[in-house]
Amino acid sequence: MTHDTSSPTTLDAHPREMHPQRWGDPAAATPLPEAARGLVELAFGLADTPATTSVALAPVGVTDEVLAGLRAIAGPDHVHTDDGTRRLRTRGKSTPDLLRARAGDLGDAPDVVVRPADHDEVAAVLALAVEHHLAVVPFGGGTCVTGGLAARRDGYAGLVSLDLVRLDALLEVDEVSMTATLEPGLRGPEAEALLAEHGLCLGHYPQSFQHASIGGFAATRSSGQSSAGYGRFDQMVVGLRVATPRGEWRLGSSPANAAGPDLRQLVLGSEGAFGVITAVTVRVRRLPEVKVYEGWRWDSFVEGATAMRTLVQSGLLPTVLRLSDEAETGLNLARPDAIGEQATGCLMIVGHEGTPGQVEARRAAVTEVLAGLGGTPLGEEPGASWAHGRFNAPYLRDSMLDVGVLVETLETATFWSKVDALYADVRAALERELGAEGGSAIVLCHLSHVYETGCSLYFTVATAAGEQPLERWGRAKAAANDAITANGATISHHHAVGTDHRPWLSAEIGDLGASVLRAVKADLDPTGILNPGVLVP
């Protein structure tokens, strides 16, 4: 049966805004746990660094004519120029973003935040921006960690944050085709709650899930923690509606086609530089009846990686599959609520979801393979602990910043035959750069998002912030990016390009590929108003 929700189903309240100088729900912030505080003091010392109190922003730089035009489009109640709202739409949530905010640097704040209600209002805002040459930054959940919300504003008459929070409807459910059409402003939990009313789910759970948006998932080619079973977000997308400065663009007339290149892929991962996504049609699944997560121990990272590769190449993928290296396992960073407890070897988390029969059969088959390769089953407690704390790591990052420890992440992906070399070279680059001039760093890694041909490597770095943390991390990130490029790996598996990775993009896609992106940008956005300086080399 197809449910046509012409009167869209919505939730009554929007999720709580994230703190302007921290991650997530301000009520969920906690001090560094005592066990972790002891480890931090031993490794780096402690230097309490309270956040700077809010500073005044630069005066609004757009004209009264522009403001009147925006109010005519979206309504006076949905056009905001107050410091509080502008501050909440300044940059994303990378560690450098937070360090700048904590230092009182809000130079990237928009002049105005506008909240359109539908596709037509989005299109009207873009038309006004073209007329007045205003830079426009589409804003979803604000969870970006690669500088994708820090548009270039030089040469523009102002900077507009196009906040999509009001586009928050489930537009249609097709239970015959198993698809659903969602608006881009829906946050992850909202989308799952609306789909659950129909007995359905997306199954897309990135670490940013609690605050990230459907539009952001599509615009960054997001990959969730259950990607082994449900797939990446771009694999879920079957259709898109996009507002561009050139007009409306609808994509996705069928699940697959041979009608030339798949143009949906130009929008997926485009980070708001080619157009504004106003609706996403996705493949959905039945809500799982059973969820079981368990832990396995491996003597070495190499043995665990071999087991992952064996599973995926045998067609026996569980829903969740991730492997922490010895350092991450030893610190129990895979389980934030267990930091400080001792653990050895390498921890693998394996999760199964589905009907009781599906879970039982798949779990038995996976267990046989893992046990046969030398893995040690640890039961369900490690898996349940991981599942309980799976979205907590960013809060821990903030607690570390509070005591003078810089924590940041980066990720990449490569083919199985190149994993060992890439792992070694990126780790060495980070340790070398952060260890210069008497510094020290802890570098951790886990493998996730596995494919028959390769996997993603996700690094976490902790080091004393020191006097110039932004400069120090900038040099380390550049060294890691150079190592990634030298190994022929991707500059980003799921965090996207933004501004941070843009200098390395041409090395990955080639000068001709960069020229293609510039040509697409010039055709869809001829005056260059959409997220200038982001993505396109």
SVG drawing of the C-alpha trace seen along z (x, -y; Angstrom):
<svg xmlns="http://www.w3.org/2000/svg" viewBox="-3 -49 65 72">
<polyline fill="none" stroke="black" stroke-width="0.4" points="0.0,0.0 1.2,-3.5 0.5,-6.2 0.2,-9.6 0.7,-12.1 -0.4,-15.2 -0.9,-16.8 2.7,-15.9 3.3,-14.1 5.5,-16.3 6.8,-16.4 5.6,-19.3 8.9,-20.4 12.3,-20.8 15.3,-19.3 17.3,-21.3 19.9,-23.6 23.5,-22.6 25.7,-24.7 27.6,-27.3 30.9,-26.3 30.3,-22.6 28.8,-19.5 25.2,-18.5 22.6,-19.0 23.9,-21.4 22.1,-19.4 24.1,-16.3 27.6,-17.9 29.5,-16.3 32.9,-16.8 35.7,-14.4 35.2,-11.1 37.7,-10.7 39.2,-7.6 39.8,-9.3 41.0,-12.5 43.8,-10.4 44.9,-9.1 44.9,-12.5 46.9,-14.0 49.4,-11.2 49.8,-11.6 49.5,-15.4 49.0,-17.2 45.9,-19.3 45.3,-22.9 41.7,-24.0 40.6,-26.1 37.1,-27.6 35.2,-28.7 35.2,-32.4 32.0,-34.2 29.9,-35.2 31.2,-38.1 29.3,-40.6 29.2,-39.9 30.0,-42.2 27.1,-44.4 24.7,-43.0 26.1,-43.7 23.1,-43.3 20.9,-46.1 17.4,-46.9 16.2,-46.0 17.6,-42.5 16.1,-42.0 12.7,-43.2 12.9,-40.8 13.7,-37.9 10.9,-38.8 8.5,-38.9 9.6,-35.4 9.7,-33.5 7.7,-35.8 9.1,-38.3 9.2,-35.6 11.6,-33.5 14.3,-36.0 16.8,-36.5 19.6,-39.0 20.1,-38.7 23.5,-37.7 22.2,-34.6 20.7,-33.0 23.6,-34.1 26.1,-32.6 24.3,-29.3 24.7,-29.2 28.4,-30.0 30.6,-27.1 30.3,-23.5 31.6,-21.3 35.1,-20.3 37.7,-20.8 39.1,-23.9 35.6,-25.3 35.1,-24.9 38.5,-26.3 37.8,-29.4 34.4,-29.8 35.9,-29.3 38.5,-32.0 35.7,-34.4 36.5,-34.3 33.1,-34.4 34.2,-36.1 32.4,-33.5 29.0,-34.4 26.2,-35.0 24.6,-38.4 21.1,-36.9 19.5,-33.5 16.4,-32.8 14.2,-29.8 12.1,-29.0 9.1,-26.7 9.2,-24.8 10.9,-24.3 9.3,-27.4 10.6,-29.7 14.1,-28.2 14.0,-28.9 12.9,-32.5 15.7,-33.0 18.2,-31.9 16.7,-34.2 17.0,-37.1 20.6,-36.1 21.5,-36.1 19.9,-39.5 21.9,-41.0 25.0,-38.8 24.7,-37.3 26.6,-34.2 24.3,-31.5 25.2,-28.6 22.6,-25.8 22.3,-24.7 21.0,-21.4 22.0,-20.1 25.3,-22.0 27.4,-18.9 29.9,-19.4 33.6,-18.7 35.4,-19.8 34.8,-23.5 31.8,-23.1 29.8,-25.8 32.5,-28.5 31.9,-30.0 34.1,-32.6 32.4,-36.0 34.9,-38.3 33.4,-39.9 29.8,-39.3 27.2,-41.8 26.5,-39.6 26.3,-36.1 22.9,-34.3 22.5,-31.1 19.7,-29.2 18.4,-27.3 16.3,-24.3 14.9,-23.5 11.3,-24.1 11.5,-21.6 10.9,-18.8 8.1,-16.6 7.7,-13.0 6.1,-13.7 5.2,-10.2 5.6,-6.5 5.4,-3.9 5.2,-0.5 5.0,1.4 8.3,0.0 9.7,-0.4 10.6,-4.1 9.9,-7.2 10.3,-10.9 11.7,-13.1 12.4,-16.8 16.0,-17.9 15.5,-19.6 14.5,-16.4 17.1,-15.3 18.0,-11.7 15.9,-10.8 12.9,-12.7 13.1,-10.8 13.4,-7.4 10.4,-8.3 8.2,-9.3 9.1,-6.2 8.6,-4.0 4.9,-5.0 4.7,-2.9 6.9,-0.1 9.9,-1.2 13.4,-2.6 16.4,-4.0 19.0,-2.4 21.4,-5.3 23.2,-6.0 26.4,-8.2 27.9,-9.4 26.2,-12.8 22.8,-11.0 21.2,-12.9 21.6,-16.3 22.5,-15.8 19.8,-16.2 18.5,-14.2 19.7,-16.9 23.2,-16.9 23.4,-13.1 22.8,-13.4 24.9,-16.5 28.0,-14.9 27.6,-11.2 27.3,-10.2 28.0,-6.7 26.4,-5.4 27.7,-2.9 25.3,-0.3 26.5,-0.7 27.6,3.0 23.9,4.0 22.0,0.9 24.5,-0.7 25.8,-4.2 23.3,-7.0 24.1,-7.6 23.2,-3.9 19.8,-4.6 18.9,-7.6 16.7,-6.9 15.4,-10.4 16.1,-14.1 14.4,-17.4 16.9,-20.3 16.5,-24.1 19.3,-25.8 19.9,-29.3 19.0,-28.0 15.7,-26.4 14.2,-23.2 16.0,-19.9 14.3,-16.6 16.3,-13.4 15.3,-9.7 12.6,-8.3 13.5,-4.7 15.6,-2.6 18.4,-2.3 18.8,-3.3 21.2,-3.3 20.1,-6.8 23.5,-8.2 25.6,-9.0 23.6,-8.9 23.2,-12.6 22.0,-12.0 25.6,-11.4 26.4,-15.1 24.1,-16.2 25.1,-13.6 28.2,-14.9 27.9,-18.3 27.8,-20.1 25.3,-22.8 27.7,-24.1 25.5,-23.0 22.0,-23.5 19.8,-23.1 18.3,-19.7 14.6,-20.2 13.4,-16.5 15.1,-13.1 13.5,-9.9 15.2,-6.9 15.0,-3.2 13.6,-2.1 13.5,1.2 11.2,2.9 11.9,2.2 14.1,4.9 12.4,7.1 15.7,8.1 19.0,6.3 22.0,8.2 25.4,6.6 28.4,8.6 32.2,8.3 35.1,10.3 38.7,10.1 41.6,10.5 45.3,10.7 46.3,8.2 44.8,5.5 46.0,7.5 44.2,10.6 41.0,8.7 41.2,6.9 41.7,10.3 38.5,11.5 36.6,8.5 37.7,9.0 36.9,12.7 33.3,11.9 32.6,9.3 34.1,11.3 32.1,14.4 28.8,12.4 28.3,12.8 28.2,9.2 26.4,8.5 24.6,5.2 27.4,3.6 31.1,4.5 34.0,2.4 37.4,3.1 39.5,1.0 43.3,1.2 45.4,2.0 45.6,-1.6 41.9,-2.3 41.1,0.9 43.5,0.3 42.0,-3.1 38.5,-1.6 37.6,-4.6 35.3,-2.2 33.3,-2.3 33.4,-5.8 31.6,-4.7 34.5,-2.3 37.5,-4.5 40.1,-3.8 39.4,0.0 42.1,2.2 41.6,4.1 44.1,5.9 44.2,7.1 41.8,5.6 38.1,5.3 35.6,6.0 31.9,5.0 29.5,7.2 25.8,6.4 22.9,8.3 19.4,6.9 16.3,8.3 13.7,11.0 14.6,13.6 15.2,16.2 17.4,13.9 19.5,12.9 19.9,16.4 21.0,17.7 23.4,14.9 24.8,14.8 25.6,18.5 27.3,18.3 29.3,15.2 30.3,16.9 31.5,20.0 33.8,17.9 35.2,15.7 35.8,18.5 37.5,20.5 39.9,17.5 41.0,17.4 38.6,14.8 37.6,15.0 33.9,14.3 33.3,11.8 29.5,12.1 27.0,9.4 28.2,7.0 30.8,5.2 28.4,4.9 25.6,3.5 28.1,1.1 29.2,-0.2 25.6,-0.5 24.7,-2.4 27.5,-5.0 27.8,-5.1 26.9,-8.8 28.9,-10.0 32.4,-10.5 31.9,-14.1 30.9,-15.0 34.1,-13.4 36.0,-15.5 34.6,-18.6 35.4,-17.5 39.0,-16.9 39.2,-20.4 38.0,-21.7 41.2,-20.4 43.6,-21.5 43.7,-18.4 43.0,-18.7 41.1,-15.7 40.3,-15.5 39.4,-12.8 40.1,-12.2 39.1,-9.4 39.9,-7.8 39.4,-4.6 41.4,-2.3 41.6,1.2 42.3,4.1 45.8,4.7 46.8,1.1 45.3,1.0 48.5,1.8 50.7,-0.7 48.1,-3.5 47.5,-2.8 51.2,-2.9 51.9,-6.0 49.1,-8.2 49.8,-7.2 53.5,-7.9 52.7,-11.3 50.5,-12.3 53.0,-11.1 55.9,-12.8 54.2,-16.2 52.6,-16.3 55.8,-14.9 57.9,-17.8 59.4,-20.2 58.9,-17.9 55.2,-17.3 53.4,-14.0 50.3,-12.4 48.1,-9.4 46.9,-8.1 44.1,-5.6 42.3,-3.9 39.4,-1.7 38.2,-0.1 34.6,-0.3 32.4,-0.7 33.6,2.4 33.3,3.4 34.4,6.5 37.3,4.4 38.3,2.4 37.3,0.4 37.4,-2.9 40.1,-3.8 39.0,-6.3 41.8,-8.0 41.4,-9.7 44.2,-11.9 44.7,-13.3 47.5,-15.8 48.2,-18.7 46.5,-21.8 49.4,-24.0 49.7,-27.7 48.7,-27.5 46.4,-24.5 45.0,-25.6 48.3,-25.9 49.6,-22.7 46.7,-20.7 46.7,-22.3 50.3,-21.1 49.4,-17.6 46.2,-17.4 48.2,-18.5 50.8,-15.8 48.1,-13.2 46.4,-14.4 49.7,-14.2 50.2,-10.7 46.7,-9.7 47.3,-11.2 50.7,-9.6 49.1,-6.2 46.5,-6.7 43.6,-6.7 40.6,-9.0 40.8,-12.3 37.4,-11.5 35.2,-8.4 32.3,-10.1 33.2,-13.5 33.1,-15.2 35.5,-17.8 34.4,-21.2 37.2,-23.7 39.6,-21.5 40.1,-18.8 39.7,-21.0 43.5,-21.5 43.9,-17.8 40.9,-17.0 42.6,-17.6 45.3,-15.1 42.5,-12.5 40.3,-13.3 42.9,-14.8 43.0,-18.2 40.4,-17.1 38.1,-15.9 38.5,-19.3 37.7,-21.0 34.5,-19.0 33.4,-20.1 34.1,-23.7 32.0,-23.3 29.0,-21.9 29.3,-24.7 29.4,-27.3 26.3,-25.9 24.1,-25.3 25.3,-28.4 26.7,-30.9 27.1,-33.7 28.8,-31.5 26.5,-32.3 26.1,-28.8 28.6,-28.0 31.5,-29.7 34.9,-28.3 33.6,-24.9 34.3,-21.6 35.1,-22.9 38.9,-23.2"/>
</svg>
